[in-house]
């Protein structure tokens, strides 16, 4: 089988930097070009183990740069795209939404338009050698809005984004969908629940809890801490992306969740209990540092995913038990924060 040259965007981010080493190992016939702007959320140190791999190439640049993206498609004869690159921190989108509009909407448009021009002669007519070329768009369950105490998101849930971040991701989802229906471009979209695991940026909930605990500072929890998320271990997500990219049906969406619903206060208490065991304080418990702070604007109450479709149609299921995944995660950050 000929080598596939796959453009991965945002590969220095949390999920991308877990995905690239996994994907290179799973597929010996691929060459990866990682295009990343290296904003504050990107970290090349997380790709140290692949930087000398002959099937991997890093390019620093912006997905909104039309000329750069076009040149990458031509130089590397890009056969596929797996599109992670996005501004993703909800608080930042509330403070400064413009960057989210540029990257998540305009950047996605730049990429998919380059793919269309490179892969298709005209609508529904691929160029020779690009008959199997696929654009996989990575998105979030936040596009579906907020759930009450019961119910689940699935692929048929109406979109109802509540933050500038989720609105920008919803827009990019619709853009990708339109390229399938209008041009016949081979696209797949996956919408995932909250990821956790090694290499996540310090600003996110679980790293923040660990970091603040170890620093002896207040551990900030929004509102009453009752907001619920479905937690997906990052390697389980990588496996889900792999199966959707390689086996998914063109034009389809797959939601990927971890079957792990927990509210924020229970996450904080569980992490503090783990830290009490593996890195005890001189006096008392880390749980004493938990503090409630003013709630986030427009804070969605609950997200939960029914991943029936990807499980039954593509044979994926999460491998990591939540307690085991959380212990691995705490261990990784403990090592990181003790070095710094």
C-alpha positions in Angstrom: 0.0 0.0 0.0 1.4 3.4 -0.9 2.5 5.7 2.0 -0.2 8.2 3.0 0.9 11.7 3.7 -1.3 12.9 6.5 -1.5 16.5 7.6 -2.3 16.7 11.3 -3.1 20.2 12.6 -2.6 21.2 16.2 -0.4 18.2 16.8 1.5 19.9 19.6 -1.6 20.4 21.6 -3.0 18.1 24.3 -4.9 15.5 22.2 -2.7 15.9 19.1 0.6 15.2 21.0 -0.9 12.0 22.5 -2.4 11.0 19.1 0.7 11.4 16.9 3.0 8.9 18.7 0.0 6.5 19.0 -0.9 6.8 15.3 2.6 6.4 14.0 2.9 3.2 15.9 -0.4 1.9 14.8 0.2 2.6 11.1 3.6 1.9 9.6 2.6 3.1 6.1 1.9 6.8 7.0 4.0 10.0 7.0 2.7 12.7 9.3 3.2 16.5 8.7 2.3 18.3 12.0 1.3 21.9 11.4 1.0 23.8 14.7 1.2 27.5 15.4 2.7 26.8 18.8 0.4 29.2 20.8 0.6 29.0 24.6 -1.3 25.7 24.3 1.2 23.9 22.1 4.3 22.2 23.5 6.9 20.4 21.3 8.4 18.8 24.3 5.4 16.5 24.3 6.6 15.1 21.0 10.2 14.5 21.9 9.7 10.7 21.4 8.8 11.2 17.7 10.9 14.2 16.6 13.6 12.0 15.0 11.1 9.6 13.5 11.7 9.5 9.7 7.9 9.4 9.1 7.3 12.6 11.0 7.8 16.3 10.1 7.0 19.4 12.1 6.0 22.7 10.5 5.4 25.8 12.6 2.6 27.9 11.1 -1.0 29.1 11.3 -3.9 27.1 9.7 -5.4 30.5 8.7 -2.3 31.2 6.4 -3.8 30.3 3.0 -0.4 30.4 1.2 1.3 28.2 3.8 -1.5 25.6 3.8 -1.6 25.4 0.0 2.2 25.0 -0.1 2.1 22.1 2.4 -0.6 20.3 0.3 1.6 20.7 -2.8 5.0 20.0 -1.3 3.9 16.9 0.6 1.1 15.8 -1.7 -1.2 15.6 1.3 -3.6 12.6 1.1 -5.5 13.1 4.3 -6.2 15.7 7.0 -6.8 15.1 10.7 -7.8 18.5 12.1 -7.2 19.1 15.8 -6.1 22.7 15.7 -8.5 24.9 17.7 -8.7 27.5 20.4 -10.5 25.4 23.1 -10.5 27.1 26.5 -14.1 28.3 27.3 -13.0 31.0 29.8 -10.6 32.5 27.2 -13.5 32.5 24.6 -15.6 34.5 27.0 -12.8 37.0 27.6 -11.6 37.3 24.0 -13.8 35.5 21.4 -12.1 36.9 18.3 -9.3 34.4 18.3 -11.8 31.5 18.4 -13.7 32.8 15.4 -10.4 33.2 13.4 -8.9 29.8 14.3 -11.9 27.6 14.6 -14.0 28.9 11.7 -11.6 30.7 9.3 -8.8 28.2 10.0 -11.1 25.2 9.3 -12.3 26.9 6.1 -8.7 27.5 4.9 -7.9 23.8 5.5 -11.0 22.2 3.9 -10.9 24.6 0.9 -7.2 23.6 0.3 -8.2 19.9 0.6 -11.1 20.4 -1.9 -8.8 22.1 -4.5 -6.0 19.5 -4.0 -8.2 16.4 -4.0 -11.0 17.1 -6.4 -11.1 17.9 -10.1 -14.7 19.2 -9.5 -17.5 18.3 -7.2 -17.8 14.6 -6.7 -14.9 13.9 -9.0 -11.6 13.1 -7.1 -8.2 13.5 -8.8 -6.3 10.3 -9.6 -4.5 9.1 -6.5 -6.8 11.0 -4.1 -9.9 8.8 -4.4 -9.6 7.7 -0.8 -8.5 11.1 0.7 -10.3 12.0 3.9 -10.7 15.1 6.0 -11.3 14.2 9.7 -12.6 17.1 11.8 -12.2 16.8 15.5 -14.9 18.5 17.5 -16.6 18.7 20.9 -19.8 17.7 22.6 -20.1 21.3 23.8 -21.8 22.1 20.4 -24.9 20.3 21.7 -25.4 22.7 24.6 -26.3 21.6 28.1 -28.2 18.6 29.5 -30.4 18.5 32.6 -30.2 15.7 35.2 -31.0 13.0 32.6 -30.5 12.2 28.9 -27.5 11.9 26.6 -26.0 13.6 23.5 -25.8 11.5 20.4 -25.3 12.2 16.7 -28.9 13.4 16.3 -28.9 15.9 19.1 -29.8 19.4 17.9 -27.0 21.9 18.1 -27.3 24.5 20.8 -23.9 26.0 21.6 -23.8 28.3 24.7 -20.3 29.8 24.6 -18.3 31.6 21.9 -16.0 28.6 21.9 -18.8 26.0 21.3 -20.4 28.3 18.8 -17.2 28.5 16.8 -16.8 24.8 16.9 -20.5 24.3 15.8 -19.8 26.6 12.9 -16.8 24.6 11.8 -18.8 21.4 12.1 -21.4 22.8 9.7 -18.7 24.0 7.3 -17.2 20.5 7.1 -20.7 18.9 6.7 -21.4 21.3 3.8 -18.3 20.2 1.9 -19.5 16.6 2.0 -23.1 17.5 0.8 -22.0 20.2 -1.7 -18.7 18.8 -3.2 -18.7 15.2 -2.2 -15.6 15.6 -0.2 -14.8 12.6 2.0 -15.3 14.0 5.5 -15.8 12.5 8.9 -16.5 14.5 12.1 -16.1 13.2 15.7 -17.4 15.0 18.7 -15.8 14.0 22.0 -16.5 14.6 25.7 -14.0 16.1 28.2 -10.6 14.5 27.7 -8.1 14.0 30.6 -4.7 12.5 30.8 -1.0 13.4 30.4 0.1 16.5 28.4 -3.0 18.6 29.0 -2.4 22.3 29.5 -2.1 23.6 33.0 -5.2 25.8 32.7 -7.7 22.9 32.4 -9.6 21.5 35.4 -7.7 18.4 36.4 -4.2 19.9 36.0 -5.3 23.0 37.9 -6.6 20.9 40.8 -3.2 19.0 41.0 -1.1 22.1 40.5 -2.9 24.2 43.1 -3.0 21.3 45.6 0.8 20.8 45.4 1.4 24.5 45.6 -0.6 24.7 48.8 -3.0 27.2 47.2 -6.8 27.3 47.1 -8.2 24.8 44.6 -10.9 26.8 42.7 -14.2 25.1 41.9 -16.9 27.0 40.0 -20.3 27.6 41.6 -21.4 24.7 43.8 -19.2 22.1 42.0 -22.2 20.2 40.8 -21.6 20.6 37.0 -21.3 17.2 35.4 -18.9 16.1 32.6 -18.4 12.8 30.9 -14.6 12.1 31.2 -12.7 10.3 28.4 -9.1 9.2 28.8 -7.0 10.8 26.1 -5.7 7.4 24.7 -9.2 6.1 24.5 -10.1 9.2 22.4 -7.0 8.5 20.2 -8.2 5.0 19.5 -11.7 6.4 18.7 -10.2 8.9 16.2 -8.2 6.2 14.6 -11.2 3.9 14.1 -13.4 6.8 12.8 -10.7 7.9 10.4 -9.9 4.5 9.1 -13.3 2.8 9.2 -15.9 5.6 9.5 -18.4 6.2 6.8 -18.0 9.4 4.7 -20.2 12.2 5.7 -20.9 10.7 9.1 -20.5 12.0 12.6 -19.4 9.9 15.6 -19.7 11.0 19.2 -17.0 9.6 21.5 -17.5 9.5 25.3 -15.9 7.7 28.2 -19.0 6.5 30.1 -17.6 8.3 33.1 -19.9 11.0 34.4 -18.6 12.9 37.4 -19.3 16.3 38.9 -16.5 18.8 39.4 -16.5 18.6 43.2 -16.2 14.8 43.2 -13.3 15.0 40.7 -11.5 17.5 43.0 -12.0 15.3 46.1 -10.9 12.1 44.3 -7.7 13.8 43.1 -7.0 15.1 46.6 -7.5 11.7 48.0 -5.1 10.2 45.5 -2.5 12.9 46.4 -3.0 12.2 50.1 -1.9 8.7 49.4 0.9 9.2 47.0 2.2 12.6 48.1 0.9 13.4 51.6 1.0 16.8 53.1 2.7 17.3 56.4 -0.6 18.3 58.0 -4.1 17.5 57.0 -5.6 16.6 53.6 -5.5 18.4 50.2 -9.3 18.5 50.3 -9.1 21.3 52.8 -7.8 23.5 50.0 -11.0 23.2 47.9 -12.6 26.6 47.5 -15.8 27.6 45.7 -15.5 30.6 43.3 -18.0 32.6 41.3 -19.5 30.5 38.6 -18.5 30.8 34.9 -20.8 32.8 32.7 -23.2 30.6 30.8 -21.8 27.5 32.5 -23.3 24.4 31.0 -24.7 22.1 33.7 -24.1 18.6 32.3 -22.6 16.9 29.3 -23.0 13.1 28.7 -22.5 11.0 25.6 -24.2 8.0 24.2 -21.5 6.5 22.1 -23.6 3.6 20.8 -23.0 4.3 17.1 -19.1 4.2 17.2 -19.3 1.1 19.5 -21.7 -0.9 17.4 -20.7 0.3 13.9 -16.9 0.6 14.3 -16.2 -1.7 17.3 -14.7 1.0 19.6 -15.1 1.1 23.3 -13.1 2.8 26.1 -10.3 0.7 27.5 -9.4 2.8 30.6 -11.1 2.5 33.9 -11.6 6.1 35.3 -9.9 5.5 38.6 -6.9 3.9 36.9 -6.8 6.7 34.3 -7.0 9.3 37.0 -4.1 7.7 39.0 -2.0 7.6 35.8 -2.8 11.3 35.2 -2.0 12.4 38.7 1.3 10.5 38.6 2.3 12.2 35.3 1.5 15.7 36.7 3.2 15.0 40.0 6.4 14.2 38.1 6.0 17.4 35.9 5.3 19.8 38.8 8.0 18.4 41.0 10.5 19.1 38.2 9.4 22.6 37.7 
